[in-house]
Amino acid sequence: MGYRLGDGEKNAVGSDGGFPLAVLTPTPRAHPTPVASRRTLPIEGREGYTPTAMPHPPLRSYGRIKARALKPRQEKLVETLLPSLALDLSKPLDPKALFPDAREIVLEIGFGGGEHLAAQAAAHPERGCMGVEPFLNGVGSCLRHIEEAGVSNVRLHMGDARDVIAALPDAQGDFGVDRVDILFPDPWPKARHHKRRLVQADFVASLARVVKPGGEVRFATDWANYAAWTLEIFTRDARFAWLAESAADWRSPWPEHVTTRYEEKKLGDCAPVWLRFSRGG
Ligand SMILES: C[S@@+](CC[C@H](N)C(=O)[O-])C[C@H]1O[C@@H](n2cnc3c(N)ncnc32)[C@H](O)[C@@H]1O
């Protein structure tokens, strides 16, 4: 059976600034049916809570692409190291050719300063790690982390992750992306900006195309509305199942999580919410 919150937990949820889930109904655990199926969230009815398919091409989901001038070391790394790591999107991407020895392929979308990406690559040399970030200063910082960590299993794209996903082949059988990390994406909290959020139905469909059966998408946010929005959109897509069996699953980071810069800033309106979605076979 899936997970249902007990009365005590219902009262606790939200009161500690956590994810305000109220009603979870039990469902059979057969994959890919979501292990926990949500009927209503107290957040529904709030202004602008209307995750729907976007009737227009994707809007820009990020803010600035450059801030202050790069530090000399980072500027040099952008000139010298970035070209050798950059993904070539002028033709379809071939993950096997990019990472011939990799046993897993992980894509981090919006890596910010790159501390998580570089740490994951260092901890898992058996993985091929692709990172995407349009913010030049973030890319400069990431290159510094990559150099300091001495890792060679990272490839980067300075730009929009949706372009990288579009260049990836269809997942088939054992071939495809093993994991996608989306950590503290731009929340776009105002209702009129929700259309700029990265997570939209079309975006989730594009992930379903490239993530291999049994693969996973990990999403974290400290904005309650974005957590509910994301849960709604992923659970509407039958190809993904929400991997939650107890409240601890969305309240605690997954093992080996590396704290990110935005996570540390605590700019959101709730404690971080950690959502894992499995791609059905
Ligand atoms: C709030 S920051 C979080 C950065 C980092 N993940 C962290 O937790 O510190 C969100 C990042 O996502 C990036 N971003 C937004 N839309 C993106 C897109 N379509 N493709 C790739 N990155 C994107 C932004 O440039 C920004 O650096």
The ligand as a Gaussian input file, in Angstrom:
#p B3LYP/6-31G(d) Opt

LIG

0 1
 C       18.113000      29.353000      -7.543000
 S       19.477000      28.835000      -8.460000
 C       20.021000      27.353000      -7.637000
 C       21.399000      26.959000      -8.043000
 C       21.927000      25.659000      -7.411000
 N       21.197000      24.508000      -7.878000
 C       21.881000      25.737000      -5.917000
 O       21.042000      25.044000      -5.312000
 O       22.688000      26.488000      -5.335000
 C       18.730000      28.184000      -9.908000
 C       19.704000      28.048000     -11.040000
 O       19.072000      27.423000     -12.144000
 C       19.545000      28.017000     -13.310000
 N       18.557000      27.775000     -14.369000
 C       17.339000      28.310000     -14.489000
 N       16.743000      27.899000     -15.603000
 C       17.606000      27.045000     -16.199000
 C       17.551000      26.283000     -17.388000
 N       16.494000      26.340000     -18.212000
 N       18.601000      25.522000     -17.701000
 C       19.682000      25.457000     -16.890000
 N       19.782000      26.161000     -15.747000
 C       18.756000      26.947000     -15.410000
 C       19.716000      29.489000     -12.933000
 O       20.609000      30.188000     -13.769000
 C       20.218000      29.398000     -11.511000
 O       21.619000      29.412000     -11.431000

